[in-house]
Amino acid sequence: MRALVALNPSIPISSRCEKLGIIKLGELEIPLGLVELDKPEFDPNIEKNEDSVLLKVNAFSCNYRDKGMLANNFLILMRDNRSFVPFGSEFCATVIDKGKNVSEFEMGEKVISNCAYSDYLKSGLQPGVVTNFSSLGWLRLHKSKLVKKVDSFSDSQAACFSLGAQTAFGMIRRSGILESEKKSPMVFSSSSATSLFIIQILKALNIDPVCVSSKPATNKMKQIFEEVKYVTNEELGNYGDYSTHTFDPFYDLNILNAMNAIDFEGKYIYCGLFEQHPLLATKDIADYECTIREALKIGVLKNVSVIGNCLGTTQDLKDAIDLYKSKSIYPIIDCEYKLEEGISFVNSSFVSRNKVGKCVMCCD
């Protein structure tokens, strides 16, 4: 099958490779191309494969974190003089083969990733994101890092579900809002992938959030969340109500606004930062120091609980799946692409500020 990869520009293109063009991430110019890869050998009886599953990827998508990963791995590619490197963290895939101890999945069954974090911290398995190389097309993964695809989801919807839904449900659970008598949540960077999942899940649980963004609501956002209150960062100062529970995917962008808008003894829960890699940073990290110090000072005065969150648990993913099935809701997709449209896919995933939802690559 064909795989979308970043190419080493110093190595000649082989007959099994097709160059698509160049993307720019920060100051890096990264060639992208398609390489033809044969099905890997997989002996179900040997020890390294007995609890593993061989998968063929049907569709994949990128997490925001993949932008920095691709930039970093491209530099490693050049340093080590390798031919290419794949990327991408989420997928929907078909079981092609399985180890002798795998009874959870059948041949031909479709699966998605289980990005559980805390579940695996004391095990011998890598916690968190299952793979950073889903564009490779062929994956060999441990059975516990997979769950069955939701039947009602298309391959594209399934390929952009687990990481966002698992993180969102974990943040909602850990925030304590489900048990709280007063529920007045705010969701910052509301058009980001993680925030869209948080908003969807809160609404499915009959909790109406206030959505905060740096830009006015687009028509697509209005259609998706027509009954949700939506304010820009500039309008937030004039917004009358305070938040009891604040959800933020990018603390370096939003923490000061969030602390100003949060109520006394409120909860602030965050799961990442915008400036994730020095090569891609638009500001020096020192530029954020005064902002973050001021925000934390306000947090002390308001007795705010600050909660850092990394992904979620296996149960969070199961609960999210059950909720989406029972409420007949689906992940929000901005656009689907074919392999030949790899340049547009990566630019939409990592560069575009106008997308709402995930961008998905459909494989051969």
Secondary structure, DSSP 8 states (H G I E B T S, - for coil): -EEEEEE-TTS---TTEEEEEEEEETTEEEEEEEEE-------TTSGGGTTEEEEEEEEEE--THHHHHHHHHHHHHHHHT-SEE---SEEEEEEEEE-TT--SS-TT-EEEE--BSGGGTTSSS--S-S-S-GGGSEEEEEGGGEEE--TTS-HHHHTTTHHHHHHHHHHHHHHTTTT-SS--EEESSTTSHHHHHHHHHHHHTT---EEEESS---HHHHHHTTTSEEEETTTGGG----EEEEEES-HHHHHHHHHHHEEEEEEEEE---S---GGG-SS-GGGGHHHHHHHHHHHHHTT-EEEE--SB-HHHHHHHHHHHHHHT----EEEEEEGGGHHHHHHHHHT-SS--SEEEEE--
